[in-house]
Amino acid sequence: MGTTACRNFRRSSSLTRRELLRLGGLPLFGLSLSNLVAGRAMAKEEPGPRVASANSFGKAKRCIFLFMWGGPSQLETWDLKPEAPSEVRGEFQPIKTKVPGIHISEHFPRLAQRTDKLCIVRSMTHTDVNHTSATHFLLTGQPPPPTTEKSMQWPHIGATLSALGRGTGPLPALLQLRPKVPGDVPRFVEQSQGQFAGWLGAAHDPMTIDADANRDDYSVPSMELLPEIAISRLEDRWKLLQDLNKQLAAKAPLLDAKEANCRKAFEILSSGVSGQGVFDLDQEPGSLRDRYGRNPHGQSVLQARRLVERGVPLVTVFWPNDGIKNVSVYWDTHSRNFIDHKERLMPVADQAFSTLLDDLEERGMLDDTLVVWTGEFGRTPKVGQRNSDAGAGADGRDHWPGCFSTVLAGGGFKQGFVYGRSDKRAAYPDENPVAPKDLVATIYHALGVPEQQILRDVNGRPHFVRPGSTIHDLLM
């Protein structure tokens, strides 16, 4: 039996005449590139309220986005339906938690003891069943454009923070961890939309780290200055590059973003970030590393905490591909739904998420650090139900964006709280449906991005960066 992999992906970037006409009406069509300094400057010039309002505006100073790529089943994790028929409810049982009246899966025992820190949304909903385009909803709040062209996409939340000049120190405002595990199992995270800066320009794209933080030889070579190159030599190279760019600027305006990224690279290398141990997890006590879990996901979550602690506003941690054949890819449990959730997925997620909450609280960081745990959608409300080209085996669930769960903690969100309710089968919201644009607007609110915040695309056209509405009931 080969790897269980989805065939339900958007691979083509070609456009029909109708799609071109549709895109021609969008304000994002035909973008060039910008630069970091200009982005920060224009953000400061834009009108809009800067005074904190009620309901936790701006309480979150940083954010860790734990993205369970593949679509965790709501019925196996946060929204069990013990009274539903067996083909709906599946094999798992709900357990009592630290908060009376809140029940979650028996395979989240650690998180069950920390529900007093969690804000559980059980009524997320959208309409996209494709992994690589549905991610755009959760990372940006907006529906994906009808093309995979990065410059046409809406900016990632962290890219917006970058354009607003957030962050301290030389590290970029947006980093994403996508650990690669050896093996020939398909890897689809790279194709996912919404990871980048989109119409804000490539200068605000994330720094991506694909190294596996669980390996003994873990390092981030791109962050290290070669030993044979002294700082003075690096400075000479930077001056030479600037001179060349000035000469070419009139003929090649697209060098702006490249120069901005080179500037950022120079700042990182000359500052000795690597020498400060940001990526040296051995500086952490071995017992703490054990608590996070000695696996790619657990160590990536620990790495994320070290990054936000050092001034990075937003870190996205994508669930790694295990590199193991004959199992479902990521959380995409078209087959082996129950055994993989029980043995491979939920224990690792339970350990890392619960330890992160404890670690942030122990460091006095949880109140102003927002943690988001989500996938791009949920799973079908019936085992074996076929919903996509990939289908579902007798022991699997297919893609289901109609209803799924997202969990938030810290950063001004309510604690020990459940928002929204799904129907008897966890198929659709029954109360307080939450669209991704409103969830992301609420995250922006917690991060102190005003409702009327405007940023300009690389052609100078203004856009409201958070079109959704803040859900104040989620906030303290």
Secondary structure, DSSP 8 states (H G I E B T S, - for coil): ---B------------HHHHHHHHTSTTSS-----HHHHHHHHHHS-S--S--TTTTT--SEEEEEE-TT---TTTTT---TTS-HHHH-S--EEE-SSTT-EEETT-HHHHTTGGGEEEEEEE--S---HHHHHHHHHHSS---SS--GGGS---HHHHHHHTT---SSS-SEEEE----SSSS---GGG-TTSS-GGG-GGG--EEE-S-TTSTT---GGGS--TTS-HHHHHHHHHHHHHHHHHHTTT-TTHHHHHHHHHHHHHHHHHTTGGGTTT-GGGS-HHHHHHH-SSHHHHHHHHHHHHHHTT-SEEEEE------TTSBBTTB-SSSHHHHIIIIIHHHHHHHHHHHHHHHHHTT-GGGEEEEEE-S-EE-SSTT---STT---TT---EE-SSEEEEEESTTB-SSEEE-EE-TTSSSEEES-B-HHHHHHHHHHHTT--TT-EEE-TTS-EEES--S---GGGB-
